[in-house]
Amino acid sequence: MDLAFLGAGIGAGLTVIGAGIGIGRLAGSALESIGRQPEAVGEIRTTMIIAAALVEGVALFGLVICILLATKA
């Protein structure tokens, strides 16, 4: 039972770290692209928001799975 909580905690931590890294790389690349082509800021922003939403959706799914694993035990 204790190992289930430990596994869920580690999984949640890895999920949050992965989402943070993904969104950080996404934002960095978007800012670099805007710096190179300022006239395309609207398209880059829209694409960045959609990609960030997808990353957050996967992170939320991972956290829900970890919560389910923790409460199952």
N, CA, C and O of each residue as an XYZ file, in Angstrom:
292
protein
N       0.825     -1.191      0.000
C       0.000      0.000      0.000
C       0.872      1.259      0.000
O       0.579      2.232     -0.695
N       1.929      1.223      0.777
C       2.822      2.378      0.814
C       3.530      2.584     -0.515
O       3.801      3.717     -0.911
N       3.829      1.490     -1.204
C       4.498      1.611     -2.492
C       3.580      2.215     -3.550
O       4.052      2.861     -4.485
N       2.275      2.010     -3.409
C       1.331      2.619     -4.357
C       1.357      4.135     -4.220
O       1.344      4.858     -5.217
N       1.395      4.611     -2.977
C       1.465      6.055     -2.763
C       2.790      6.614     -3.262
O       2.835      7.696     -3.847
N       3.861      5.875     -3.031
C       5.178      6.317     -3.500
C       5.215      6.371     -5.025
O       5.721      7.332     -5.604
N       4.678      5.336     -5.673
C       4.641      5.314     -7.131
C       3.785      6.429     -7.703
O       4.149      7.050     -8.702
N       2.638      6.685     -7.066
C       1.764      7.767     -7.526
C       2.436      9.122     -7.345
O       2.311      9.998     -8.202
N       3.143      9.297     -6.242
C       3.848     10.563     -6.011
C       4.978     10.781     -6.999
O       5.157     11.886     -7.511
N       5.735      9.738     -7.268
C       6.814      9.855     -8.249
C       6.245     10.118     -9.636
O       6.771     10.944    -10.381
N       5.176      9.417     -9.978
C       4.541      9.633    -11.281
C       4.009     11.047    -11.438
O       4.159     11.658    -12.496
N       3.384     11.569    -10.380
C       2.870     12.941    -10.442
C       4.011     13.941    -10.585
O       3.905     14.907    -11.340
N       5.093     13.708     -9.864
C       6.245     14.604     -9.967
C       6.857     14.597    -11.351
O       7.192     15.650    -11.893
N       7.004     13.410    -11.927
C       7.551     13.321    -13.280
C       6.620     13.957    -14.309
O       7.079     14.559    -15.280
N       5.328     13.823    -14.097
C       4.361     14.442    -15.002
C       4.488     15.957    -14.985
O       4.502     16.598    -16.036
N       4.579     16.523    -13.799
C       4.685     17.982    -13.678
C       6.014     18.480    -14.238
O       6.059     19.511    -14.909
N       7.081     17.759    -13.967
C       8.389     18.157    -14.507
C       8.378     18.103    -16.027
O       8.877     19.013    -16.688
N       7.813     17.041    -16.578
C       7.734     16.913    -18.032
C       6.912     18.019    -18.671
O       7.292     18.559    -19.711
N       5.786     18.357    -18.052
C       4.958     19.439    -18.581
C       5.701     20.777    -18.509
O       5.629     21.580    -19.439
N       6.405     21.009    -17.417
C       7.166     22.251    -17.289
C       8.257     22.374    -18.327
O       8.453     23.439    -18.912
N       8.963     21.289    -18.554
C      10.009     21.300    -19.579
C       9.404     21.516    -20.960
O       9.927     22.293    -21.759
N       8.301     20.828    -21.238
C       7.661     20.955    -22.549
C       7.168     22.362    -22.830
O       7.386     22.894    -23.919
N       6.504     22.965    -21.855
C       5.992     24.322    -22.061
C       7.136     25.325    -22.111
O       7.067     26.302    -22.857
N       8.186     25.099    -21.328
C       9.342     25.986    -21.375
C      10.026     25.968    -22.734
O      10.378     27.017    -23.275
N      10.211     24.786    -23.276
C      10.822     24.689    -24.617
C       9.915     25.289    -25.671
O      10.384     25.937    -26.606
N       8.622     25.078    -25.523
C       7.651     25.623    -26.461
C       7.684     27.152    -26.459
O       7.726     27.782    -27.515
N       7.664     27.735    -25.271
C       7.678     29.196    -25.173
C       9.006     29.771    -25.676
O       9.021     30.805    -26.343
N      10.111     29.108    -25.359
C      11.403     29.582    -25.832
C      11.498     29.585    -27.346
O      11.995     30.537    -27.948
N      11.020     28.518    -27.949
C      11.041     28.442    -29.411
C      10.113     29.476    -30.036
O      10.438     30.066    -31.067
N       8.965     29.694    -29.417
C       8.028     30.683    -29.954
C       8.624     32.094    -29.864
O       8.508     32.879    -30.806
N       9.254     32.410    -28.743
C       9.859     33.736    -28.607
C      11.010     33.927    -29.593
O      11.196     35.020    -30.128
N      11.770     32.878    -29.830
C      12.850     32.967    -30.815
C      12.283     33.184    -32.220
O      12.826     33.961    -33.005
N      11.196     32.496    -32.522
C      10.559     32.668    -33.831
C       9.988     34.070    -33.996
O      10.090     34.666    -35.068
N       9.391     34.593    -32.935
C       8.853     35.957    -32.998
C       9.983     36.960    -33.177
O       9.829     37.955    -33.885
N      11.121     36.699    -32.537
C      12.270     37.580    -32.703
C      12.800     37.584    -34.126
O      13.279     38.606    -34.617
N      12.712     36.446    -34.780
C      13.209     36.361    -36.157
C      12.207     36.921    -37.166
O      12.593     37.549    -38.152
N      10.913     36.687    -36.912
C       9.871     37.161    -37.831
C       8.752     37.837    -37.039
O       7.729     37.209    -36.765
N       8.927     39.085    -36.673
C       7.916     39.767    -35.854
C       6.558     39.911    -36.548
O       5.536     40.054    -35.877
N       6.538     39.874    -37.859
C       5.268     40.034    -38.565
C       4.389     38.797    -38.442
O       3.198     38.871    -38.745
N       4.929     37.669    -38.011
C       4.156     36.429    -37.880
C       3.734     36.158    -36.439
O       3.460     35.014    -36.076
N       3.681     37.200    -35.624
C       3.417     37.011    -34.193
C       2.042     36.393    -33.946
O       1.900     35.586    -33.027
N       1.047     36.738    -34.717
C      -0.300     36.202    -34.508
C      -0.377     34.706    -34.737
O      -0.946     33.973    -33.928
N       0.198     34.255    -35.845
C       0.185     32.826    -36.159
C       1.014     32.028    -35.164
O       0.624     30.931    -34.765
N       2.147     32.572    -34.765
C       3.014     31.875    -33.814
C       2.324     31.775    -32.460
O       2.378     30.730    -31.812
N       1.681     32.847    -32.033
C       0.989     32.840    -30.744
C      -0.143     31.811    -30.736
O      -0.314     31.076    -29.764
N      -0.913     31.767    -31.824
C      -2.018     30.817    -31.903
C      -1.508     29.383    -31.841
O      -2.055     28.556    -31.111
N      -0.476     29.095    -32.597
C       0.096     27.752    -32.591
C       0.667     27.406    -31.227
O       0.540     26.270    -30.771
N       1.298     28.378    -30.568
C       1.877     28.142    -29.256
C       0.786     27.835    -28.233
O       0.956     26.936    -27.410
N      -0.310     28.553    -28.267
C      -1.391     28.327    -27.308
C      -2.015     26.949    -27.515
O      -2.320     26.258    -26.543
N      -2.206     26.544    -28.764
C      -2.768     25.222    -29.036
C      -1.822     24.129    -28.550
O      -2.264     23.163    -27.928
N      -0.538     24.268    -28.821
C       0.432     23.267    -28.384
C       0.537     23.224    -26.863
O       0.661     22.145    -26.284
N       0.488     24.386    -26.207
C       0.539     24.417    -24.745
C      -0.688     23.744    -24.146
O      -0.584     23.059    -23.128
N      -1.842     23.930    -24.764
C      -3.056     23.275    -24.278
C      -2.944     21.760    -24.404
O      -3.395     21.028    -23.524
N      -2.346     21.289    -25.492
C      -2.160     19.844    -25.653
C      -1.197     19.285    -24.605
O      -1.431     18.208    -24.056
N      -0.119     20.013    -24.329
C       0.836     19.570    -23.311
C       0.157     19.543    -21.943
O       0.335     18.589    -21.185
N      -0.609     20.566    -21.624
C      -1.314     20.608    -20.348
C      -2.357     19.502    -20.247
O      -2.575     18.951    -19.168
N      -3.000     19.174    -21.363
C      -3.978     18.092    -21.357
C      -3.336     16.754    -21.041
O      -3.882     15.968    -20.267
N      -2.185     16.493    -21.631
C      -1.467     15.249    -21.349
C      -1.001     15.222    -19.892
O      -1.060     14.177    -19.243
N      -0.541     16.354    -19.379
C      -0.100     16.423    -17.987
C      -1.272     16.182    -17.037
O      -1.130     15.474    -16.040
N      -2.408     16.760    -17.340
C      -3.590     16.551    -16.502
C      -4.013     15.088    -16.524
O      -4.382     14.534    -15.489
N      -3.963     14.463    -17.688
C      -4.294     13.050    -17.808
C      -3.343     12.216    -16.950
O      -3.776     11.299    -16.252
N      -2.066     12.529    -17.001
C      -1.087     11.808    -16.184
C      -1.346     11.969    -14.696
O      -1.222     11.009    -13.935
N      -1.706     13.181    -14.274
C      -1.996     13.408    -12.861
C      -3.251     12.663    -12.426
O      -3.303     12.143    -11.312
N      -4.254     12.604    -13.281
C      -5.477     11.858    -12.951
C      -5.160     10.377    -12.793
O      -5.669      9.729    -11.878
N      -4.332      9.839    -13.667
C      -3.933      8.436    -13.549
C      -3.203      8.198    -12.230
O      -3.441      7.189    -11.567
N      -2.318      9.114    -11.844
C      -1.590      8.973    -10.577
C      -2.543      9.036     -9.385
O      -2.381      8.287     -8.422
N      -3.523      9.913     -9.443
C      -4.497     10.001     -8.345
C      -5.320      8.715     -8.266
O      -5.590      8.212     -7.176
N      -5.717      8.185     -9.426
C      -6.468      6.930     -9.434
C      -5.643      5.781     -8.856
O      -6.167      4.945     -8.120
N      -4.373      5.741     -9.186
C      -3.510      4.695     -8.633
C      -3.341      4.833     -7.129
O      -3.279      3.832     -6.415
N      -3.266      6.068     -6.643
C      -3.089      6.292     -5.210
C      -4.354      5.944     -4.429
O      -4.263      5.442     -3.309
N      -5.512      6.197     -4.992
C      -6.747      5.936     -4.247
C      -7.236      4.497     -4.421
O      -8.118      4.058     -3.684
N      -6.682      3.762     -5.376
C      -7.082      2.376     -5.595
C      -6.558      1.465     -4.490
O      -7.196      0.475     -4.134
N      -5.405      1.805     -3.960
C      -4.767      0.922     -2.959
C      -5.435      0.941     -1.627
O      -4.998      0.248     -0.708
